[in-house]
Structures are given as C-alpha cells and as structure tokens.
Amino acid sequence: MILKSLTVIAASVLLLPHQSSAAETNRFVRIGHYQCECRQGDFEANLATVKKGLAQAVEAKLDIVSFPECFLTGYYAKKEDARQHTFTVDSPEMKRVLDATATCDTVLLVGFNELRDDKLYNTVAVIERGRLLGRYSKSLPYEGYFEPGREFTVFEKKGLKFGIVICSDGGYIEPARILALKGARLIFAPHFNFVSDPLQHNMTVRSDHVARAVENGVYFLRANNVVAGTKLEGLRDAGHGYGDSYLLDPHGQIVAGAGLYHEHLMIYQLDLDQKYRAAWNQRSIKSGTELMEQLREALEAHRSPSKKE
C-alpha cells in the first residue's frame, strides 16, 4: 500500500488553486521572508507588521514573501491560551488579512492558530490579491493540542512550484519529501522559536534543514521570528528568539540570511535555470521506488500492538 501510494504521488500532477500560465513563467523568481517580532495575542499589532513587511516586499519586487509561524495570533504552551487567540479562514480577521493583499501581486504566506470544526490547527495561509489560494497545517505539531494536518499542497508562482512545512516538520524526512515528490522546488518552513539553548537548537535545526535540501534537491527557507528579551507571555520559562532565518540551496549552502535578533526582510532572486549536482527529487524517487517495501517491513516491527490487530 505504501509503495502504491508513493508511485501515485510521484506520477501525479496536483491541480493547484491558482495555476500560472506559460506566459507567467519567468527565469527569475524573487522570494523573501520578513523576520520580525510577534505580539502575543495582539492581532491588530501583528496585522500592522504584516502590512509593513508586505509593503517592503512590494517595494523590493518580491513574488513571494513569508512571515513566521502562528504570527497573526501568537504561539502558546497551553491549549486554552491558543483557543482564546484563534480564528477561522472565513472570519472577519482573515478578511482583513486578505484585504491587505488586494492591490499587490506578491504572494503572502502567514501563520495563525486556525479554528476548524472546533479543532485547533497550526496553519499557514497562502494569499494572493485578496484571495485565499490554500493553506498548510502542521503535520507533526510540537504542541499536542494541535490537530495534525495531512494535506500537502503544492502552489505555483511564475513557474516556481513551492510547498510549506512548519517548524518541527522540518526535522522529519517525509513532509519535505512528499512535497518534493509532488513537484515542489522550494520549501518554506515558517518557525516560531523561543528556546532555552539557542546554540544547540540552531545547530540541530540547521543540520535537519541541510539534510532536507540535499536529499530532495530543493531550496529550503527557514523562516524564523525574533523576540525582544528573554520572557514571552504564554510560553514556558526564559528563552531566546534569536532569528537566523536563511535560505539553503539544493547543495545545502546558505545563499541568503536575515541575521540574528533583529527585524529584517531577507531577499533572494532564484534562478529557475540554475543546475545543481544534487538534482531535484532524484534521491527521493530512487530510494522510495527501490526500498519502500523494505522500509514498510522495518516499520512493521515498530507498530503498537493495538495497531497490529
């Protein structure tokens, strides 16, 4: 079943909410991330920051710009706090976000706590010219109160196909792999980091991200936040929100960065014709088609007794 599913993924072409025409395809696509500070539970302040960053993105002629994980609502340790600061995709709050993009061609990626069927999701909305093109919900959420997402949509802008994973998703093999098999050449990974040991954390996540870029032959954009000070309402003890957003090329090399502890619009002009030794998708397809049955057998030994029945 797993082998059959992988074959379907590798062979299929996803119908996108917004499909670019051949006339819209360009060699160069300008992408970026607005590394900035989230005001916990303050939608008005966060929307103002989105407008500020989006204005800079338009001035810089960006085709796509991302913002951090859970940015519009804030990120919380407790379910009751997250539920207090959440909204649906058809809410007045989302309409105001959509309206902010109505006059520009830049695609906006922005995170929020989504309420859907009375469940909480950690979601990134994909928006263009006042329309919600789609969304991605974190598939392997760190906080257990979030419902895991299971849809891996690939979007397209000016010939560049891209997907989204969120923070801890990037520490696992499959989310990025599924997106690459569906055609993504670039993977955005919005983060909301507030950690006790920033050096150890940075070393771990960067190693994860280099692996995701190289094993799939894709660009990987780590899109982080920053935090002023070492205390943050709604989260656990003291910590650091250090930033360090960056873009890795398919060789795992950093080709753009936003630096540490400050607000910054990171910009990169991606060349769709650039060739890399780490060819897009090649390793994932080869290992998946040749070793999936062996992987299934190895996983069988780790299934819980209840699932085996």
N, C-alpha and C positions, 0 to 999 in steps of 0.2 A: 504493500500500500504506500509506504514512504517513497520507494523508488518510482512508483507510478506517479505520485504527486509531484515529485521533483521533475520528472520528464515533462509533465504538463506545464509546470512553471517555466521551465527553460524554453519550451517551444512556443508558449503563448505570447500574444501581444496584448497588453492591457488597454482597454478603452478608457481614455482619460476624460475627466470632467471638462478640460479645455485642451483641445488638440491643436498644436501650432501647425499652420500650413507651411508648404515648402517655401513660400515667399518670405516667411518669418524666420527661417533658419539662417543663422549667421555663423561665421567662423569664430567670432569672439563674443563671449557672454560675460558680462560684468556682475560679479556676485559680492556679497559682503555680509558682515554681522555687526550689529550695534551692541557692543559690550557696555552694559550700563547697570545701574542700581535699581532694584525693585523696592517699592514702598509696600511693605506687608499690609494687605487688606485695604489699600488706598487705590481704588480703581481710577479715580479722577487723576491722581498724580501719575499713575502708570500710563494711562492713555495719553496724557500730555507728553510723556517721554517718548512714546511710540510716534506721536506726531512730529516731535523734534528730530528723532532719528530718521524717520521716513523722509522728512524734508531734506536732510543731509544726503540721504541715499538718492533722492531725485536729482539734487544738485550734482552729485557725483556720477549721474547717469547709470546707476545700478539697475540691472534687470531683476535681481532677486536680493532681498535683504532679510536676515533673520534676527529674532530677539530671543532672550533666554527662556528657559523652561518655566512654566507657570507664571509668566511675567505679569499678566494683567491682574491676577488675583493674589499672588504670593504663594509661598510653599510652606507647609505646616507639618509638624510632627504628629499632631492629633487629628483624628477624623472629624471631630466636632468643629475644630477651627477651620479645616478645609471646607466642610459643608457650609459653614457660615459665609465663606467667601468663594462662591461658585456661581455659574450661570449656564444657561443652555445656548445652543447655537442659534436659536430663534428669539433670544432675549433682547430687550432694549439695549443692554450693554454691548452685545455683539453687533447690533445695528449701528451703533455709534463708531465701533471699530471699522466696520465695512464702509461707512460714510467717509471716514478719514482717508480712505484709499481711492475714492471715487474719481479723482481727477488725475491720477498718475498711473503710469504703465508698470511701475515696479511691483513685482510680486512680493507680498508681505507674509512672513512666517512668524507667528507669535503664539506663545504658550498661555494656557489658562486652565483652571480647575473646571472641568465640564460636568454638568449635571445632565444625565441621560437615563431615562427610565428609572429615576430615583436612585441611580448608581453614580458613583464618582469616577471620573476618568482624568488622567493626566494627559492633556491633549494639546496639540499644536494645530492651529487653524492656518490654512493656505488661502490667501485672499488676493484678488486682482481686480482693480477698477470697481470696487464696491460689491464684488460677488465672492461668495464662499465657494472656492473651487473644490475643497475637500478638507480632510483632517486626518491626522495620525494620532492614535492614542498609545501611550507607552505599553509595550508588550510584556516587559519584565520589571514592573514597578518596584522601587525600593521600599516605599511605604505600603504596608499590606492592605490598607483600606481602599486603595485604588483598584478598580476593576481592570484586569489586563486586556489590552486591545489585541485584536487578531486580524486586522486588515492592514495590508502593506501596499499602499497605493503609490504608484509612480506618476509624477507630474512632469510637465514639459514646458520649457520657456525658451524660445528662439533656437530650438533644436537640441537643447540640453535637457536630457531626462534626469530627474533627481528624485530622491526619496528622503525620508526622515526617520531617524531613531532618536530616542530621548535618553540622555544621561546614561543610567546604568545599562540600558540596552546595548550600548557600545562595548560593554565588557563581555558580551556573549557573541558567539560565532554566527548564529542563524539569522537574527534580524537584518543585519547588513547583507548577508549572503542572499537572502530571499529577494531583497531589493535589487541587488546586482543581477541576479538571475532574471528578474523582470525587466531589466534594461537600464537601471539607474547608473549613470556615470559619475554622479556626485551625491554624497550622502551628508545631509545636515544633521548635526547632533546637538540640539539645544540642551544646556545644562543649567542647574541652579545649585552651585556648590557653596557650602558653608561647612568647613571641615576643621577638625582639631589639629591635624598634621598636614599642612599644605604641601610640604616637600614630598613626603611619602605618597600622598594622594596624587600629586602631579606626575610622579614617576610611573605610578601604576596605570593611570588612565592614558598617559601618552603612549605607553607600551601597547596597551589594548588598541588604541587608535591606529598606530603604525601597522599593527597586525591586520586590522580590518581593511586598511587602504591597500596593503601589498597583496593579501590573499585574494582580494576581489579585483585588484587593478583599478581602483576608483579613487577619486578625490574624496577626502573626509574632512568635514569642517566641524571642529569642536567649538561650540557657540556658548560661551560662559557668561555669567553675571559677575558683578563686583559688589562688595559690602563694605560700607564705611564703619570702621570699628570692629570690635570682637564680640558684640552682643547683637542678637536679632530676635525680635518678638515673634513668638510662635514656633521657634526652633529650640533644639537642645542646647546645652551649655555653651560656653565660649567657643568661638571658632574663627575661621578666616574665609572670606570670599575673595579669592585672590585674582580672579580673571584668567589671564593667559589663554584667551581664545586664539585659535590658529587654524590654518588650512594645510593639510597634508596632500601632496600629490600622489599618484599611484606608486611611486617608488618609496613612499613613506617619508619624504623630505618636507620640512616646513617651508612653504613658499609665501606665506603671509601670516602676520601676527598682530595682536592688539595690545600686547604688553601686560604688565601686572598692575592691579589695584587702581585702575583709572578708567574713566569712560572714554570710549574710542570707537569710531566707525572703521572697521577693518575692510579693506577693499582688495579685490583681486580680479584681474582680467584673464579669464580662462580661454585657452585656445583649443577649440574642438578638434583641430587637425594635429595637435601635438601627439607624437608617438612615444610610448614607454615600453621598456623591456618587460615590466610587469603588466602584461596585456590584460585589458579589461575582461573580467569574467572567466578567463581561461582556466585558472586553477580550480575555481568553484565547480565549474561544469565537469572537468575531468575527474576530480575526486568524488563528486556526487554520483556521477554515472557509473564509475568503476568500483566504488567502495560502499555504496549506500546499503547494500544487503548485509555486508559485514558490520556496518555501523548499527543497523537495526538489531542484529543478533547480540551485539555488545550491550546495547541499551536495554534489551530484554532482561538481562540479569539485574538491572537496577530498578526495575519497576516494582512498586509496592505490591504486597500480596493481594490487597483489595482490587487493584487494577488488573492483576493477572486473572482473576476469576471472571 
